[in-house]
Amino acid sequence: MTAVQTVLNRLVEQKLLTRSGTRRHYRYEAQPTDEVIKARASKAASDLLSQSGELGLAHFLDTMDELLPDSIQQLERLLAERRKMRKEE
């Protein structure tokens, strides 16, 4: 396997690229930004919660608040919207 193939395979694993075609004739395409963000956020959240539980979530909120002071308010708004959607289901 070449260095280029290794890098491409890692990008596929990270869901930054998609691969199609047959073994000797792969075609690689960049993933749309929204899908990349969703995949990375999902993996990060899954890793954090499975390894650290509530403590990890608390530290995540602290970091959000440090990096983006309005993030807690944005999160509260998103949570309210999500609760409303669930009640309507």
C-alpha positions in Angstrom: 0.0 0.0 0.0 1.3 3.4 -0.9 1.5 6.5 1.4 -1.3 8.1 -0.7 -3.5 5.0 -0.3 -2.9 5.0 3.4 -3.9 8.7 3.7 -7.0 8.2 1.5 -8.1 5.2 3.6 -7.7 7.2 6.8 -9.8 10.0 5.3 -12.5 7.4 4.4 -12.4 6.1 8.0 -12.9 9.6 9.3 -15.8 10.1 6.9 -14.1 13.0 5.2 -14.1 11.1 1.9 -16.3 8.5 0.3 -14.9 5.7 -1.8 -16.7 4.0 -4.7 -15.7 1.6 -7.5 -13.8 -1.6 -7.6 -10.5 -2.5 -5.8 -8.2 -1.3 -8.6 -10.3 1.6 -9.6 -11.5 3.5 -6.6 -13.0 6.9 -6.9 -12.8 9.2 -3.9 -15.1 12.2 -3.3 -15.2 14.7 -0.5 -18.1 14.5 1.9 -20.4 17.5 2.1 -19.6 19.7 5.0 -22.8 19.1 7.0 -22.3 15.3 6.8 -18.7 15.7 7.9 -19.7 17.9 10.9 -22.4 15.5 11.9 -20.1 12.4 11.7 -17.3 14.1 13.7 -19.7 15.5 16.3 -21.4 12.1 16.7 -18.1 10.3 17.1 -16.8 12.9 19.6 -19.9 12.8 21.7 -20.1 9.0 21.6 -16.4 8.7 22.7 -16.8 11.3 25.4 -19.9 9.9 26.9 -18.9 6.2 26.7 -15.5 7.0 28.3 -16.3 9.7 30.8 -20.1 9.9 31.2 -21.6 12.8 33.1 -18.1 14.2 34.1 -17.1 14.3 30.5 -20.3 16.1 29.6 -19.7 18.7 32.4 -16.2 19.4 31.1 -17.5 19.7 27.6 -20.0 22.3 28.7 -17.2 24.2 30.5 -15.1 24.2 27.4 -18.0 25.3 25.3 -18.6 28.2 27.7 -14.9 29.2 27.6 -14.7 29.1 23.8 -18.1 30.6 22.9 -19.7 32.5 25.8 -23.1 32.4 24.2 -22.9 28.6 23.6 -24.8 27.7 26.7 -27.7 29.9 25.7 -27.6 28.4 22.2 -27.6 24.9 23.7 -30.6 25.8 25.9 -32.5 27.0 22.8 -31.7 23.9 20.9 -32.8 21.7 23.8 -36.1 23.6 24.1 -36.7 23.1 20.3 -35.8 19.4 20.6 -38.2 18.9 23.6 -41.0 20.7 21.7 -40.4 18.4 18.7 -40.5 15.3 20.8 -43.8 16.4 22.4 -45.3 16.9 19.0 -44.4 13.4 17.9 
